[in-house]
Amino acid sequence: MGGSWKLTCALLLLISAAATATDHIVGANRGWNPGINYTLWANNHTFYVGDLISFRYQKNQYNVFEVNQTGYDNCTTEGAVGNWTSGKDFIPLNKAKRYYFICGNGQCFSGMKVSVIVHPLPPPPTSALAAEHSSPNSASPLLFKRSLLLSSVLACFGFVWM
């Protein structure tokens, strides 16, 4: 019986950890294609360390390169730090910095490039009292995700010691 509780807790923690990351699908339902304003798309999203950025496109027609600012500005893949070609690419945003992505088959000149700023995770509330006095409208989805993770951990410890 103890083994099944441990397995349940492990699965619950895994699901909770995954729930804390947001998958930002570049271009939303339009995907990674020419003729889309990716600057506008990026400006309407907030990216945090641990989130994913994913590119959906026709395999063998387009691709994704992570480049530096020079590569981004000049639409060149020289010195690229990453290259994806699967058509469903999930790229973890592991550092707080600006990321630059381009399509490397010439479509960058048609606007297939996006730059995103990844922010560090905001610190948790300093006390329960501070959280209690914040308005409901100021509660962020990130705070909800963190509380979900914390409750899952506490629930698992409770189940293990029962």
Phi and psi in radians as a Rosetta constraint file:
Dihedral C 1 N 2 CA 2 C 2 CIRCULARHARMONIC -1.065 0.35
Dihedral N 2 CA 2 C 2 N 3 CIRCULARHARMONIC -0.600 0.35
Dihedral C 2 N 3 CA 3 C 3 CIRCULARHARMONIC -1.152 0.35
Dihedral N 3 CA 3 C 3 N 4 CIRCULARHARMONIC -0.670 0.35
Dihedral C 3 N 4 CA 4 C 4 CIRCULARHARMONIC -1.211 0.35
Dihedral N 4 CA 4 C 4 N 5 CIRCULARHARMONIC -0.615 0.35
Dihedral C 4 N 5 CA 5 C 5 CIRCULARHARMONIC -1.152 0.35
Dihedral N 5 CA 5 C 5 N 6 CIRCULARHARMONIC -0.705 0.35
Dihedral C 5 N 6 CA 6 C 6 CIRCULARHARMONIC -1.129 0.35
Dihedral N 6 CA 6 C 6 N 7 CIRCULARHARMONIC -0.711 0.35
Dihedral C 6 N 7 CA 7 C 7 CIRCULARHARMONIC -1.125 0.35
Dihedral N 7 CA 7 C 7 N 8 CIRCULARHARMONIC -0.759 0.35
Dihedral C 7 N 8 CA 8 C 8 CIRCULARHARMONIC -1.050 0.35
Dihedral N 8 CA 8 C 8 N 9 CIRCULARHARMONIC -0.785 0.35
Dihedral C 8 N 9 CA 9 C 9 CIRCULARHARMONIC -1.119 0.35
Dihedral N 9 CA 9 C 9 N 10 CIRCULARHARMONIC -0.736 0.35
Dihedral C 9 N 10 CA 10 C 10 CIRCULARHARMONIC -1.074 0.35
Dihedral N 10 CA 10 C 10 N 11 CIRCULARHARMONIC -0.757 0.35
Dihedral C 10 N 11 CA 11 C 11 CIRCULARHARMONIC -1.142 0.35
Dihedral N 11 CA 11 C 11 N 12 CIRCULARHARMONIC -0.717 0.35
Dihedral C 11 N 12 CA 12 C 12 CIRCULARHARMONIC -1.094 0.35
Dihedral N 12 CA 12 C 12 N 13 CIRCULARHARMONIC -0.740 0.35
Dihedral C 12 N 13 CA 13 C 13 CIRCULARHARMONIC -1.149 0.35
Dihedral N 13 CA 13 C 13 N 14 CIRCULARHARMONIC -0.696 0.35
Dihedral C 13 N 14 CA 14 C 14 CIRCULARHARMONIC -1.097 0.35
Dihedral N 14 CA 14 C 14 N 15 CIRCULARHARMONIC -0.782 0.35
Dihedral C 14 N 15 CA 15 C 15 CIRCULARHARMONIC -1.132 0.35
Dihedral N 15 CA 15 C 15 N 16 CIRCULARHARMONIC -0.735 0.35
Dihedral C 15 N 16 CA 16 C 16 CIRCULARHARMONIC -1.125 0.35
Dihedral N 16 CA 16 C 16 N 17 CIRCULARHARMONIC -0.723 0.35
Dihedral C 16 N 17 CA 17 C 17 CIRCULARHARMONIC -1.109 0.35
Dihedral N 17 CA 17 C 17 N 18 CIRCULARHARMONIC -0.718 0.35
Dihedral C 17 N 18 CA 18 C 18 CIRCULARHARMONIC -1.145 0.35
Dihedral N 18 CA 18 C 18 N 19 CIRCULARHARMONIC -0.561 0.35
Dihedral C 18 N 19 CA 19 C 19 CIRCULARHARMONIC -1.219 0.35
Dihedral N 19 CA 19 C 19 N 20 CIRCULARHARMONIC -0.315 0.35
Dihedral C 19 N 20 CA 20 C 20 CIRCULARHARMONIC -1.396 0.35
Dihedral N 20 CA 20 C 20 N 21 CIRCULARHARMONIC -0.300 0.35
Dihedral C 20 N 21 CA 21 C 21 CIRCULARHARMONIC -1.694 0.35
Dihedral N 21 CA 21 C 21 N 22 CIRCULARHARMONIC 2.519 0.35
Dihedral C 21 N 22 CA 22 C 22 CIRCULARHARMONIC -1.838 0.35
Dihedral N 22 CA 22 C 22 N 23 CIRCULARHARMONIC 2.371 0.35
Dihedral C 22 N 23 CA 23 C 23 CIRCULARHARMONIC -1.714 0.35
Dihedral N 23 CA 23 C 23 N 24 CIRCULARHARMONIC 1.946 0.35
Dihedral C 23 N 24 CA 24 C 24 CIRCULARHARMONIC -1.638 0.35
Dihedral N 24 CA 24 C 24 N 25 CIRCULARHARMONIC 1.922 0.35
Dihedral C 24 N 25 CA 25 C 25 CIRCULARHARMONIC -1.513 0.35
Dihedral N 25 CA 25 C 25 N 26 CIRCULARHARMONIC 1.960 0.35
Dihedral C 25 N 26 CA 26 C 26 CIRCULARHARMONIC -1.042 0.35
Dihedral N 26 CA 26 C 26 N 27 CIRCULARHARMONIC 2.200 0.35
Dihedral C 26 N 27 CA 27 C 27 CIRCULARHARMONIC 1.382 0.35
Dihedral N 27 CA 27 C 27 N 28 CIRCULARHARMONIC 0.045 0.35
Dihedral C 27 N 28 CA 28 C 28 CIRCULARHARMONIC 0.900 0.35
Dihedral N 28 CA 28 C 28 N 29 CIRCULARHARMONIC -2.249 0.35
Dihedral C 28 N 29 CA 29 C 29 CIRCULARHARMONIC -1.290 0.35
Dihedral N 29 CA 29 C 29 N 30 CIRCULARHARMONIC -0.150 0.35
Dihedral C 29 N 30 CA 30 C 30 CIRCULARHARMONIC -1.581 0.35
Dihedral N 30 CA 30 C 30 N 31 CIRCULARHARMONIC -0.278 0.35
Dihedral C 30 N 31 CA 31 C 31 CIRCULARHARMONIC 1.232 0.35
Dihedral N 31 CA 31 C 31 N 32 CIRCULARHARMONIC -2.795 0.35
Dihedral C 31 N 32 CA 32 C 32 CIRCULARHARMONIC -1.718 0.35
Dihedral N 32 CA 32 C 32 N 33 CIRCULARHARMONIC 1.630 0.35
Dihedral C 32 N 33 CA 33 C 33 CIRCULARHARMONIC -2.541 0.35
Dihedral N 33 CA 33 C 33 N 34 CIRCULARHARMONIC 2.789 0.35
Dihedral C 33 N 34 CA 34 C 34 CIRCULARHARMONIC -1.151 0.35
Dihedral N 34 CA 34 C 34 N 35 CIRCULARHARMONIC 2.754 0.35
Dihedral C 34 N 35 CA 35 C 35 CIRCULARHARMONIC 1.449 0.35
Dihedral N 35 CA 35 C 35 N 36 CIRCULARHARMONIC 0.243 0.35
Dihedral C 35 N 36 CA 36 C 36 CIRCULARHARMONIC -1.993 0.35
Dihedral N 36 CA 36 C 36 N 37 CIRCULARHARMONIC 2.421 0.35
Dihedral C 36 N 37 CA 37 C 37 CIRCULARHARMONIC -1.459 0.35
Dihedral N 37 CA 37 C 37 N 38 CIRCULARHARMONIC 1.608 0.35
Dihedral C 37 N 38 CA 38 C 38 CIRCULARHARMONIC -1.294 0.35
Dihedral N 38 CA 38 C 38 N 39 CIRCULARHARMONIC -0.395 0.35
Dihedral C 38 N 39 CA 39 C 39 CIRCULARHARMONIC -1.135 0.35
Dihedral N 39 CA 39 C 39 N 40 CIRCULARHARMONIC -0.790 0.35
Dihedral C 39 N 40 CA 40 C 40 CIRCULARHARMONIC -1.078 0.35
Dihedral N 40 CA 40 C 40 N 41 CIRCULARHARMONIC -0.769 0.35
Dihedral C 40 N 41 CA 41 C 41 CIRCULARHARMONIC -1.015 0.35
Dihedral N 41 CA 41 C 41 N 42 CIRCULARHARMONIC -0.860 0.35
Dihedral C 41 N 42 CA 42 C 42 CIRCULARHARMONIC -1.111 0.35
Dihedral N 42 CA 42 C 42 N 43 CIRCULARHARMONIC -0.648 0.35
Dihedral C 42 N 43 CA 43 C 43 CIRCULARHARMONIC -1.191 0.35
Dihedral N 43 CA 43 C 43 N 44 CIRCULARHARMONIC -0.288 0.35
Dihedral C 43 N 44 CA 44 C 44 CIRCULARHARMONIC -1.672 0.35
Dihedral N 44 CA 44 C 44 N 45 CIRCULARHARMONIC 0.185 0.35
Dihedral C 44 N 45 CA 45 C 45 CIRCULARHARMONIC -2.238 0.35
Dihedral N 45 CA 45 C 45 N 46 CIRCULARHARMONIC 2.616 0.35
Dihedral C 45 N 46 CA 46 C 46 CIRCULARHARMONIC -2.001 0.35
Dihedral N 46 CA 46 C 46 N 47 CIRCULARHARMONIC 2.174 0.35
Dihedral C 46 N 47 CA 47 C 47 CIRCULARHARMONIC -1.872 0.35
Dihedral N 47 CA 47 C 47 N 48 CIRCULARHARMONIC 2.357 0.35
Dihedral C 47 N 48 CA 48 C 48 CIRCULARHARMONIC -2.135 0.35
Dihedral N 48 CA 48 C 48 N 49 CIRCULARHARMONIC 2.696 0.35
Dihedral C 48 N 49 CA 49 C 49 CIRCULARHARMONIC -0.935 0.35
Dihedral N 49 CA 49 C 49 N 50 CIRCULARHARMONIC 2.328 0.35
Dihedral C 49 N 50 CA 50 C 50 CIRCULARHARMONIC 1.721 0.35
Dihedral N 50 CA 50 C 50 N 51 CIRCULARHARMONIC -0.272 0.35
Dihedral C 50 N 51 CA 51 C 51 CIRCULARHARMONIC -1.266 0.35
Dihedral N 51 CA 51 C 51 N 52 CIRCULARHARMONIC 2.958 0.35
Dihedral C 51 N 52 CA 52 C 52 CIRCULARHARMONIC -2.047 0.35
Dihedral N 52 CA 52 C 52 N 53 CIRCULARHARMONIC 2.578 0.35
Dihedral C 52 N 53 CA 53 C 53 CIRCULARHARMONIC -2.046 0.35
Dihedral N 53 CA 53 C 53 N 54 CIRCULARHARMONIC 2.260 0.35
Dihedral C 53 N 54 CA 54 C 54 CIRCULARHARMONIC -2.172 0.35
Dihedral N 54 CA 54 C 54 N 55 CIRCULARHARMONIC 2.516 0.35
Dihedral C 54 N 55 CA 55 C 55 CIRCULARHARMONIC -2.025 0.35
Dihedral N 55 CA 55 C 55 N 56 CIRCULARHARMONIC 2.226 0.35
Dihedral C 55 N 56 CA 56 C 56 CIRCULARHARMONIC -2.065 0.35
Dihedral N 56 CA 56 C 56 N 57 CIRCULARHARMONIC 2.145 0.35
Dihedral C 56 N 57 CA 57 C 57 CIRCULARHARMONIC -2.798 0.35
Dihedral N 57 CA 57 C 57 N 58 CIRCULARHARMONIC 2.999 0.35
Dihedral C 57 N 58 CA 58 C 58 CIRCULARHARMONIC -1.327 0.35
Dihedral N 58 CA 58 C 58 N 59 CIRCULARHARMONIC 2.073 0.35
Dihedral C 58 N 59 CA 59 C 59 CIRCULARHARMONIC -1.013 0.35
Dihedral N 59 CA 59 C 59 N 60 CIRCULARHARMONIC 2.551 0.35
Dihedral C 59 N 60 CA 60 C 60 CIRCULARHARMONIC 1.254 0.35
Dihedral N 60 CA 60 C 60 N 61 CIRCULARHARMONIC -0.078 0.35
Dihedral C 60 N 61 CA 61 C 61 CIRCULARHARMONIC -1.847 0.35
Dihedral N 61 CA 61 C 61 N 62 CIRCULARHARMONIC -0.691 0.35
Dihedral C 61 N 62 CA 62 C 62 CIRCULARHARMONIC -2.259 0.35
Dihedral N 62 CA 62 C 62 N 63 CIRCULARHARMONIC 3.090 0.35
Dihedral C 62 N 63 CA 63 C 63 CIRCULARHARMONIC -2.754 0.35
Dihedral N 63 CA 63 C 63 N 64 CIRCULARHARMONIC -3.131 0.35
Dihedral C 63 N 64 CA 64 C 64 CIRCULARHARMONIC -2.379 0.35
Dihedral N 64 CA 64 C 64 N 65 CIRCULARHARMONIC 2.309 0.35
Dihedral C 64 N 65 CA 65 C 65 CIRCULARHARMONIC -2.151 0.35
Dihedral N 65 CA 65 C 65 N 66 CIRCULARHARMONIC 2.389 0.35
Dihedral C 65 N 66 CA 66 C 66 CIRCULARHARMONIC -1.621 0.35
Dihedral N 66 CA 66 C 66 N 67 CIRCULARHARMONIC 2.187 0.35
Dihedral C 66 N 67 CA 67 C 67 CIRCULARHARMONIC -2.258 0.35
Dihedral N 67 CA 67 C 67 N 68 CIRCULARHARMONIC 3.075 0.35
Dihedral C 67 N 68 CA 68 C 68 CIRCULARHARMONIC -1.557 0.35
Dihedral N 68 CA 68 C 68 N 69 CIRCULARHARMONIC -3.119 0.35
Dihedral C 68 N 69 CA 69 C 69 CIRCULARHARMONIC -1.093 0.35
Dihedral N 69 CA 69 C 69 N 70 CIRCULARHARMONIC -0.635 0.35
Dihedral C 69 N 70 CA 70 C 70 CIRCULARHARMONIC -1.109 0.35
Dihedral N 70 CA 70 C 70 N 71 CIRCULARHARMONIC -0.781 0.35
Dihedral C 70 N 71 CA 71 C 71 CIRCULARHARMONIC -1.067 0.35
Dihedral N 71 CA 71 C 71 N 72 CIRCULARHARMONIC -0.681 0.35
Dihedral C 71 N 72 CA 72 C 72 CIRCULARHARMONIC -1.140 0.35
Dihedral N 72 CA 72 C 72 N 73 CIRCULARHARMONIC -0.867 0.35
Dihedral C 72 N 73 CA 73 C 73 CIRCULARHARMONIC -1.122 0.35
Dihedral N 73 CA 73 C 73 N 74 CIRCULARHARMONIC -0.625 0.35
Dihedral C 73 N 74 CA 74 C 74 CIRCULARHARMONIC -1.777 0.35
Dihedral N 74 CA 74 C 74 N 75 CIRCULARHARMONIC 0.047 0.35
Dihedral C 74 N 75 CA 75 C 75 CIRCULARHARMONIC 0.947 0.35
Dihedral N 75 CA 75 C 75 N 76 CIRCULARHARMONIC 0.879 0.35
Dihedral C 75 N 76 CA 76 C 76 CIRCULARHARMONIC -2.207 0.35
Dihedral N 76 CA 76 C 76 N 77 CIRCULARHARMONIC 2.519 0.35
Dihedral C 76 N 77 CA 77 C 77 CIRCULARHARMONIC -1.646 0.35
Dihedral N 77 CA 77 C 77 N 78 CIRCULARHARMONIC 0.052 0.35
Dihedral C 77 N 78 CA 78 C 78 CIRCULARHARMONIC -1.028 0.35
Dihedral N 78 CA 78 C 78 N 79 CIRCULARHARMONIC 2.221 0.35
Dihedral C 78 N 79 CA 79 C 79 CIRCULARHARMONIC 1.344 0.35
Dihedral N 79 CA 79 C 79 N 80 CIRCULARHARMONIC 0.318 0.35
Dihedral C 79 N 80 CA 80 C 80 CIRCULARHARMONIC -1.020 0.35
Dihedral N 80 CA 80 C 80 N 81 CIRCULARHARMONIC 2.510 0.35
Dihedral C 80 N 81 CA 81 C 81 CIRCULARHARMONIC -1.769 0.35
Dihedral N 81 CA 81 C 81 N 82 CIRCULARHARMONIC -0.088 0.35
Dihedral C 81 N 82 CA 82 C 82 CIRCULARHARMONIC -2.793 0.35
Dihedral N 82 CA 82 C 82 N 83 CIRCULARHARMONIC 2.630 0.35
Dihedral C 82 N 83 CA 83 C 83 CIRCULARHARMONIC -2.556 0.35
Dihedral N 83 CA 83 C 83 N 84 CIRCULARHARMONIC 2.197 0.35
Dihedral C 83 N 84 CA 84 C 84 CIRCULARHARMONIC -2.224 0.35
Dihedral N 84 CA 84 C 84 N 85 CIRCULARHARMONIC 2.496 0.35
Dihedral C 84 N 85 CA 85 C 85 CIRCULARHARMONIC -2.479 0.35
Dihedral N 85 CA 85 C 85 N 86 CIRCULARHARMONIC 0.219 0.35
Dihedral C 85 N 86 CA 86 C 86 CIRCULARHARMONIC -1.371 0.35
Dihedral N 86 CA 86 C 86 N 87 CIRCULARHARMONIC -0.362 0.35
Dihedral C 86 N 87 CA 87 C 87 CIRCULARHARMONIC 1.621 0.35
Dihedral N 87 CA 87 C 87 N 88 CIRCULARHARMONIC -0.307 0.35
Dihedral C 87 N 88 CA 88 C 88 CIRCULARHARMONIC -2.449 0.35
Dihedral N 88 CA 88 C 88 N 89 CIRCULARHARMONIC 1.429 0.35
Dihedral C 88 N 89 CA 89 C 89 CIRCULARHARMONIC -1.781 0.35
Dihedral N 89 CA 89 C 89 N 90 CIRCULARHARMONIC 2.201 0.35
Dihedral C 89 N 90 CA 90 C 90 CIRCULARHARMONIC -1.933 0.35
Dihedral N 90 CA 90 C 90 N 91 CIRCULARHARMONIC 2.020 0.35
Dihedral C 90 N 91 CA 91 C 91 CIRCULARHARMONIC -2.029 0.35
Dihedral N 91 CA 91 C 91 N 92 CIRCULARHARMONIC 2.071 0.35
Dihedral C 91 N 92 CA 92 C 92 CIRCULARHARMONIC -1.267 0.35
Dihedral N 92 CA 92 C 92 N 93 CIRCULARHARMONIC 2.419 0.35
Dihedral C 92 N 93 CA 93 C 93 CIRCULARHARMONIC -1.758 0.35
Dihedral N 93 CA 93 C 93 N 94 CIRCULARHARMONIC 1.570 0.35
Dihedral C 93 N 94 CA 94 C 94 CIRCULARHARMONIC -1.619 0.35
Dihedral N 94 CA 94 C 94 N 95 CIRCULARHARMONIC -0.153 0.35
Dihedral C 94 N 95 CA 95 C 95 CIRCULARHARMONIC -2.289 0.35
Dihedral N 95 CA 95 C 95 N 96 CIRCULARHARMONIC 2.606 0.35
Dihedral C 95 N 96 CA 96 C 96 CIRCULARHARMONIC -1.402 0.35
Dihedral N 96 CA 96 C 96 N 97 CIRCULARHARMONIC 1.852 0.35
Dihedral C 96 N 97 CA 97 C 97 CIRCULARHARMONIC -2.994 0.35
Dihedral N 97 CA 97 C 97 N 98 CIRCULARHARMONIC 3.122 0.35
Dihedral C 97 N 98 CA 98 C 98 CIRCULARHARMONIC -1.609 0.35
Dihedral N 98 CA 98 C 98 N 99 CIRCULARHARMONIC 2.273 0.35
Dihedral C 98 N 99 CA 99 C 99 CIRCULARHARMONIC -1.867 0.35
Dihedral N 99 CA 99 C 99 N 100 CIRCULARHARMONIC 2.538 0.35
Dihedral C 99 N 100 CA 100 C 100 CIRCULARHARMONIC -2.181 0.35
Dihedral N 100 CA 100 C 100 N 101 CIRCULARHARMONIC 2.227 0.35
Dihedral C 100 N 101 CA 101 C 101 CIRCULARHARMONIC -2.243 0.35
Dihedral N 101 CA 101 C 101 N 102 CIRCULARHARMONIC 2.435 0.35
Dihedral C 101 N 102 CA 102 C 102 CIRCULARHARMONIC -2.404 0.35
Dihedral N 102 CA 102 C 102 N 103 CIRCULARHARMONIC 2.809 0.35
Dihedral C 102 N 103 CA 103 C 103 CIRCULARHARMONIC -1.549 0.35
Dihedral N 103 CA 103 C 103 N 104 CIRCULARHARMONIC 2.264 0.35
Dihedral C 103 N 104 CA 104 C 104 CIRCULARHARMONIC -1.627 0.35
Dihedral N 104 CA 104 C 104 N 105 CIRCULARHARMONIC 0.087 0.35
Dihedral C 104 N 105 CA 105 C 105 CIRCULARHARMONIC -1.825 0.35
Dihedral N 105 CA 105 C 105 N 106 CIRCULARHARMONIC 0.500 0.35
Dihedral C 105 N 106 CA 106 C 106 CIRCULARHARMONIC 1.708 0.35
Dihedral N 106 CA 106 C 106 N 107 CIRCULARHARMONIC -0.243 0.35
Dihedral C 106 N 107 CA 107 C 107 CIRCULARHARMONIC -1.324 0.35
Dihedral N 107 CA 107 C 107 N 108 CIRCULARHARMONIC -0.206 0.35
Dihedral C 107 N 108 CA 108 C 108 CIRCULARHARMONIC -0.990 0.35
Dihedral N 108 CA 108 C 108 N 109 CIRCULARHARMONIC -0.673 0.35
Dihedral C 108 N 109 CA 109 C 109 CIRCULARHARMONIC -1.161 0.35
Dihedral N 109 CA 109 C 109 N 110 CIRCULARHARMONIC -0.311 0.35
Dihedral C 109 N 110 CA 110 C 110 CIRCULARHARMONIC -1.655 0.35
Dihedral N 110 CA 110 C 110 N 111 CIRCULARHARMONIC 0.185 0.35
Dihedral C 110 N 111 CA 111 C 111 CIRCULARHARMONIC 1.766 0.35
Dihedral N 111 CA 111 C 111 N 112 CIRCULARHARMONIC 0.050 0.35
Dihedral C 111 N 112 CA 112 C 112 CIRCULARHARMONIC -1.436 0.35
Dihedral N 112 CA 112 C 112 N 113 CIRCULARHARMONIC 1.281 0.35
Dihedral C 112 N 113 CA 113 C 113 CIRCULARHARMONIC -2.682 0.35
Dihedral N 113 CA 113 C 113 N 114 CIRCULARHARMONIC 2.578 0.35
Dihedral C 113 N 114 CA 114 C 114 CIRCULARHARMONIC -2.557 0.35
Dihedral N 114 CA 114 C 114 N 115 CIRCULARHARMONIC 2.481 0.35
Dihedral C 114 N 115 CA 115 C 115 CIRCULARHARMONIC -2.157 0.35
Dihedral N 115 CA 115 C 115 N 116 CIRCULARHARMONIC 2.301 0.35
Dihedral C 115 N 116 CA 116 C 116 CIRCULARHARMONIC -2.259 0.35
Dihedral N 116 CA 116 C 116 N 117 CIRCULARHARMONIC 2.525 0.35
Dihedral C 116 N 117 CA 117 C 117 CIRCULARHARMONIC -1.762 0.35
Dihedral N 117 CA 117 C 117 N 118 CIRCULARHARMONIC 2.161 0.35
Dihedral C 117 N 118 CA 118 C 118 CIRCULARHARMONIC -1.785 0.35
Dihedral N 118 CA 118 C 118 N 119 CIRCULARHARMONIC 2.182 0.35
Dihedral C 118 N 119 CA 119 C 119 CIRCULARHARMONIC -1.689 0.35
Dihedral N 119 CA 119 C 119 N 120 CIRCULARHARMONIC 2.642 0.35
Dihedral C 119 N 120 CA 120 C 120 CIRCULARHARMONIC -1.150 0.35
Dihedral N 120 CA 120 C 120 N 121 CIRCULARHARMONIC 2.726 0.35
Dihedral C 120 N 121 CA 121 C 121 CIRCULARHARMONIC -1.102 0.35
Dihedral N 121 CA 121 C 121 N 122 CIRCULARHARMONIC 2.389 0.35
Dihedral C 121 N 122 CA 122 C 122 CIRCULARHARMONIC -1.180 0.35
Dihedral N 122 CA 122 C 122 N 123 CIRCULARHARMONIC 2.585 0.35
Dihedral C 122 N 123 CA 123 C 123 CIRCULARHARMONIC -1.165 0.35
Dihedral N 123 CA 123 C 123 N 124 CIRCULARHARMONIC 2.650 0.35
Dihedral C 123 N 124 CA 124 C 124 CIRCULARHARMONIC -1.174 0.35
Dihedral N 124 CA 124 C 124 N 125 CIRCULARHARMONIC 2.827 0.35
Dihedral C 124 N 125 CA 125 C 125 CIRCULARHARMONIC -0.974 0.35
Dihedral N 125 CA 125 C 125 N 126 CIRCULARHARMONIC 2.524 0.35
Dihedral C 125 N 126 CA 126 C 126 CIRCULARHARMONIC -1.228 0.35
Dihedral N 126 CA 126 C 126 N 127 CIRCULARHARMONIC -0.445 0.35
Dihedral C 126 N 127 CA 127 C 127 CIRCULARHARMONIC -2.744 0.35
Dihedral N 127 CA 127 C 127 N 128 CIRCULARHARMONIC 2.851 0.35
Dihedral C 127 N 128 CA 128 C 128 CIRCULARHARMONIC -1.101 0.35
Dihedral N 128 CA 128 C 128 N 129 CIRCULARHARMONIC -0.570 0.35
Dihedral C 128 N 129 CA 129 C 129 CIRCULARHARMONIC -1.106 0.35
Dihedral N 129 CA 129 C 129 N 130 CIRCULARHARMONIC -0.728 0.35
Dihedral C 129 N 130 CA 130 C 130 CIRCULARHARMONIC -1.103 0.35
Dihedral N 130 CA 130 C 130 N 131 CIRCULARHARMONIC -0.718 0.35
Dihedral C 130 N 131 CA 131 C 131 CIRCULARHARMONIC -1.171 0.35
Dihedral N 131 CA 131 C 131 N 132 CIRCULARHARMONIC -0.620 0.35
Dihedral C 131 N 132 CA 132 C 132 CIRCULARHARMONIC -1.176 0.35
Dihedral N 132 CA 132 C 132 N 133 CIRCULARHARMONIC -0.583 0.35
Dihedral C 132 N 133 CA 133 C 133 CIRCULARHARMONIC -1.532 0.35
Dihedral N 133 CA 133 C 133 N 134 CIRCULARHARMONIC -0.082 0.35
Dihedral C 133 N 134 CA 134 C 134 CIRCULARHARMONIC -1.389 0.35
Dihedral N 134 CA 134 C 134 N 135 CIRCULARHARMONIC 2.625 0.35
Dihedral C 134 N 135 CA 135 C 135 CIRCULARHARMONIC -1.323 0.35
Dihedral N 135 CA 135 C 135 N 136 CIRCULARHARMONIC 2.694 0.35
Dihedral C 135 N 136 CA 136 C 136 CIRCULARHARMONIC -1.029 0.35
Dihedral N 136 CA 136 C 136 N 137 CIRCULARHARMONIC -0.552 0.35
Dihedral C 136 N 137 CA 137 C 137 CIRCULARHARMONIC -1.253 0.35
Dihedral N 137 CA 137 C 137 N 138 CIRCULARHARMONIC -0.336 0.35
Dihedral C 137 N 138 CA 138 C 138 CIRCULARHARMONIC -1.579 0.35
Dihedral N 138 CA 138 C 138 N 139 CIRCULARHARMONIC -0.122 0.35
Dihedral C 138 N 139 CA 139 C 139 CIRCULARHARMONIC -1.201 0.35
Dihedral N 139 CA 139 C 139 N 140 CIRCULARHARMONIC 2.246 0.35
Dihedral C 139 N 140 CA 140 C 140 CIRCULARHARMONIC -1.655 0.35
Dihedral N 140 CA 140 C 140 N 141 CIRCULARHARMONIC 2.746 0.35
Dihedral C 140 N 141 CA 141 C 141 CIRCULARHARMONIC -1.065 0.35
Dihedral N 141 CA 141 C 141 N 142 CIRCULARHARMONIC -0.527 0.35
Dihedral C 141 N 142 CA 142 C 142 CIRCULARHARMONIC -1.130 0.35
Dihedral N 142 CA 142 C 142 N 143 CIRCULARHARMONIC -0.702 0.35
Dihedral C 142 N 143 CA 143 C 143 CIRCULARHARMONIC -1.098 0.35
Dihedral N 143 CA 143 C 143 N 144 CIRCULARHARMONIC -0.705 0.35
Dihedral C 143 N 144 CA 144 C 144 CIRCULARHARMONIC -1.075 0.35
Dihedral N 144 CA 144 C 144 N 145 CIRCULARHARMONIC -0.778 0.35
Dihedral C 144 N 145 CA 145 C 145 CIRCULARHARMONIC -1.093 0.35
Dihedral N 145 CA 145 C 145 N 146 CIRCULARHARMONIC -0.724 0.35
Dihedral C 145 N 146 CA 146 C 146 CIRCULARHARMONIC -1.138 0.35
Dihedral N 146 CA 146 C 146 N 147 CIRCULARHARMONIC -0.703 0.35
Dihedral C 146 N 147 CA 147 C 147 CIRCULARHARMONIC -1.188 0.35
Dihedral N 147 CA 147 C 147 N 148 CIRCULARHARMONIC -0.583 0.35
Dihedral C 147 N 148 CA 148 C 148 CIRCULARHARMONIC -1.096 0.35
Dihedral N 148 CA 148 C 148 N 149 CIRCULARHARMONIC -0.772 0.35
Dihedral C 148 N 149 CA 149 C 149 CIRCULARHARMONIC -1.111 0.35
Dihedral N 149 CA 149 C 149 N 150 CIRCULARHARMONIC -0.803 0.35
Dihedral C 149 N 150 CA 150 C 150 CIRCULARHARMONIC -1.092 0.35
Dihedral N 150 CA 150 C 150 N 151 CIRCULARHARMONIC -0.758 0.35
Dihedral C 150 N 151 CA 151 C 151 CIRCULARHARMONIC -1.130 0.35
Dihedral N 151 CA 151 C 151 N 152 CIRCULARHARMONIC -0.614 0.35
Dihedral C 151 N 152 CA 152 C 152 CIRCULARHARMONIC -1.130 0.35
Dihedral N 152 CA 152 C 152 N 153 CIRCULARHARMONIC -0.746 0.35
Dihedral C 152 N 153 CA 153 C 153 CIRCULARHARMONIC -1.089 0.35
Dihedral N 153 CA 153 C 153 N 154 CIRCULARHARMONIC -0.824 0.35
Dihedral C 153 N 154 CA 154 C 154 CIRCULARHARMONIC -1.110 0.35
Dihedral N 154 CA 154 C 154 N 155 CIRCULARHARMONIC -0.687 0.35
Dihedral C 154 N 155 CA 155 C 155 CIRCULARHARMONIC -1.103 0.35
Dihedral N 155 CA 155 C 155 N 156 CIRCULARHARMONIC -0.713 0.35
Dihedral C 155 N 156 CA 156 C 156 CIRCULARHARMONIC -1.116 0.35
Dihedral N 156 CA 156 C 156 N 157 CIRCULARHARMONIC -0.754 0.35
Dihedral C 156 N 157 CA 157 C 157 CIRCULARHARMONIC -1.097 0.35
Dihedral N 157 CA 157 C 157 N 158 CIRCULARHARMONIC -0.651 0.35
Dihedral C 157 N 158 CA 158 C 158 CIRCULARHARMONIC -1.124 0.35
Dihedral N 158 CA 158 C 158 N 159 CIRCULARHARMONIC -0.738 0.35
Dihedral C 158 N 159 CA 159 C 159 CIRCULARHARMONIC -1.160 0.35
Dihedral N 159 CA 159 C 159 N 160 CIRCULARHARMONIC -0.680 0.35
Dihedral C 159 N 160 CA 160 C 160 CIRCULARHARMONIC -1.131 0.35
Dihedral N 160 CA 160 C 160 N 161 CIRCULARHARMONIC -0.646 0.35
Dihedral C 160 N 161 CA 161 C 161 CIRCULARHARMONIC -1.553 0.35
Dihedral N 161 CA 161 C 161 N 162 CIRCULARHARMONIC 0.027 0.35
